[in-house]
Amino acid sequence: MSRKWLGIGVWLAAIVVLDQLTKLIVHRTMALHQSIPVIEGLLNLTYIRNTGAAFGIFAGSAEIFRRPFLILVSVLASVFIVTLLRRLADSERGLVIALTFVLGGAIGNLIDRVFYGEVIDFLDVYWRDYHWPAFNIADSFITIGVTIALYCFYKHEGADPFTGG
C-alpha cells in the first residue's frame, strides 16, 4: 500500500469515527430540538434531524424519492472522488487531503442516510437572530476540503485531477 493511500485511509477512518461518535453522543444525550449554549451569542449545540441535503434541499420531497436519490448521489460522488484520488500523484498532498476530507464527510453523512434516512446535525452557529443552517462534523470536513481544493486550484498546485494532466 502506498504512503498516499495509507494516509487517505487513516484520515477517512478518523473523520468517519469522529463524525459518527459526535452524532451518537448528541443522539443519546440530547432530546430532539434541544439546544445547549456553548458560546453565548455565537454557538449552540442543537439536535436536529435533516431529512434533506445541504441547507435542507429536498427536505419536503417524498421519502420514497428523497432517500434513494440522496443515497445514490452520495455513492456516485464518493466513487467520483475515489477516481480523482487515484489520478493524483503522491506529491499532490493538498488536493489529496482536500478530496479525502470531502470523501470522509460524504461517507459520514451517507452512513446516517442509509441507517436513519436522515442526517443528524447539531452545530448551530448564529449571530443575533440569524442562524446558519445546523451542520455536523462531516459537513465541516466537506467545507474544509472544498476550501483547501479551491486554494490548491488557485495556487495551481499539481496536475488537473479532472484530466490527469
C-alpha positions as CSV (number, residue, x, y, z in Angstrom):
1,M,0.0,0.0,0.0
2,S,1.4,3.4,-1.0
3,R,2.0,6.1,1.6
4,K,-0.7,8.2,-0.1
5,W,-3.4,5.5,0.3
6,L,-2.3,4.8,3.9
7,G,-2.7,8.5,4.7
8,I,-6.1,8.5,3.0
9,G,-7.2,5.5,5.0
10,V,-6.1,7.0,8.3
11,W,-7.8,10.3,7.6
12,L,-11.0,8.6,6.4
13,A,-11.2,6.4,9.5
14,A,-10.6,9.4,11.8
15,I,-13.2,11.6,10.1
16,V,-15.9,8.9,10.0
17,V,-15.3,7.8,13.6
18,L,-15.2,11.4,14.9
19,D,-18.4,12.3,12.9
20,Q,-20.3,9.2,14.0
21,L,-19.2,9.4,17.6
22,T,-20.3,13.0,18.0
23,K,-23.6,12.2,16.4
24,L,-24.1,9.2,18.7
25,I,-23.3,11.4,21.7
26,V,-25.8,14.1,20.6
27,H,-28.4,11.4,19.9
28,R,-28.0,9.7,23.3
29,T,-27.6,12.8,25.5
30,M,-30.0,15.4,24.0
31,A,-33.7,15.5,23.1
32,L,-34.6,16.3,19.6
33,H,-34.6,20.1,19.1
34,Q,-32.9,20.6,22.4
35,S,-30.4,23.5,22.4
36,I,-27.4,24.0,24.7
37,P,-25.5,27.3,24.6
38,V,-21.7,26.7,24.1
39,I,-20.6,30.3,23.2
40,E,-23.3,32.7,24.1
41,G,-24.4,34.7,21.0
42,L,-22.4,32.5,18.6
43,L,-22.7,28.7,19.0
44,N,-25.2,26.3,20.4
45,L,-25.4,22.5,20.3
46,T,-28.9,22.0,18.8
47,Y,-30.0,18.5,18.0
48,I,-31.7,18.5,14.5
49,R,-32.6,15.7,12.1
50,N,-32.1,16.9,8.5
51,T,-34.1,14.8,6.0
52,G,-32.8,16.8,3.0
53,A,-29.4,17.5,1.6
54,A,-27.3,20.6,2.3
55,F,-29.3,23.5,3.7
56,G,-32.4,21.2,3.8
57,I,-32.7,20.9,0.0
58,F,-35.2,18.2,-0.9
59,A,-36.4,18.0,2.8
60,G,-40.0,18.5,1.6
61,S,-39.8,15.7,-1.1
62,A,-41.5,12.4,-0.6
63,E,-39.2,9.9,1.2
64,I,-39.8,7.3,-1.5
65,F,-37.9,9.6,-3.8
66,R,-35.7,11.6,-1.4
67,R,-33.9,8.8,0.4
68,P,-32.8,6.6,-2.6
69,F,-31.9,9.8,-4.6
70,L,-29.7,11.2,-1.8
71,I,-28.0,7.9,-1.2
72,L,-27.4,7.4,-4.9
73,V,-25.9,10.9,-5.2
74,S,-23.7,10.3,-2.2
75,V,-22.4,7.0,-3.6
76,L,-21.8,8.5,-7.1
77,A,-20.0,11.5,-5.6
78,S,-17.8,9.1,-3.4
79,V,-16.9,7.0,-6.5
80,F,-16.0,10.1,-8.4
81,I,-13.8,11.4,-5.6
82,V,-12.0,8.0,-5.3
83,T,-11.4,8.1,-9.1
84,L,-9.9,11.6,-8.7
85,L,-7.7,10.4,-5.8
86,R,-6.4,7.5,-7.9
87,R,-5.3,10.0,-10.6
88,L,-3.4,12.3,-8.2
89,A,0.3,11.8,-7.6
90,D,1.5,11.2,-4.1
91,S,3.2,14.6,-4.3
92,E,-0.1,16.4,-4.7
93,R,-0.7,16.4,-1.0
94,G,-3.0,19.5,-0.9
95,L,-5.5,18.0,-3.3
96,V,-5.2,14.6,-1.8
97,I,-6.0,15.9,1.7
98,A,-8.8,18.1,0.3
99,L,-10.6,15.3,-1.5
100,T,-10.0,12.9,1.4
101,F,-11.8,15.4,3.7
102,V,-14.7,15.7,1.3
103,L,-14.9,11.9,0.9
104,G,-14.8,11.4,4.7
105,G,-17.6,13.9,5.2
106,A,-19.6,12.3,2.4
107,I,-19.2,8.8,4.0
108,G,-20.2,10.1,7.4
109,N,-23.4,11.6,6.1
110,L,-24.1,8.6,3.9
111,I,-24.0,6.3,6.9
112,D,-26.7,8.4,8.5
113,R,-28.8,8.4,5.4
114,V,-28.6,4.6,5.0
115,F,-29.3,3.8,8.6
116,Y,-31.7,6.6,9.6
117,G,-33.0,8.1,6.4
118,E,-31.8,11.5,7.6
119,V,-28.7,13.2,8.9
120,I,-28.0,14.2,12.5
121,D,-26.9,17.9,12.7
122,F,-26.0,19.7,15.9
123,L,-23.7,22.6,15.3
124,D,-25.8,25.8,15.4
125,V,-23.8,28.9,14.5
126,Y,-25.7,32.2,14.8
127,W,-25.4,35.9,15.1
128,R,-28.3,37.7,16.8
129,D,-31.4,36.4,15.0
130,Y,-29.6,34.9,12.0
131,H,-28.9,31.2,12.3
132,W,-26.7,29.4,9.8
133,P,-28.3,26.0,8.9
134,A,-27.3,23.4,11.6
135,F,-24.4,21.2,10.5
136,N,-22.2,18.4,11.8
137,I,-18.6,17.2,11.8
138,A,-19.0,15.6,8.4
139,D,-20.3,18.8,6.9
140,S,-17.3,20.7,8.5
141,F,-14.8,18.4,6.8
142,I,-16.6,18.7,3.4
143,T,-16.4,22.5,3.7
144,I,-12.7,22.5,4.8
145,G,-11.9,20.1,2.0
146,V,-13.6,22.2,-0.7
147,T,-11.8,25.3,0.7
148,I,-8.4,23.5,0.5
149,A,-9.2,22.3,-3.0
150,L,-10.1,25.8,-4.1
151,Y,-6.9,27.1,-2.6
152,C,-4.8,24.4,-4.4
153,F,-6.5,25.2,-7.7
154,Y,-5.9,28.9,-7.2
155,K,-2.2,28.2,-6.5
156,H,-2.1,25.8,-9.4
157,E,-0.7,23.0,-7.3
158,G,0.0,19.8,-9.3
159,A,-2.0,18.3,-12.1
160,D,-5.6,18.8,-13.1
161,P,-7.4,15.9,-11.3
162,F,-10.2,16.0,-13.9
163,T,-7.9,15.3,-16.9
164,G,-4.9,13.8,-15.2
165,G,-2.7,16.4,-16.9
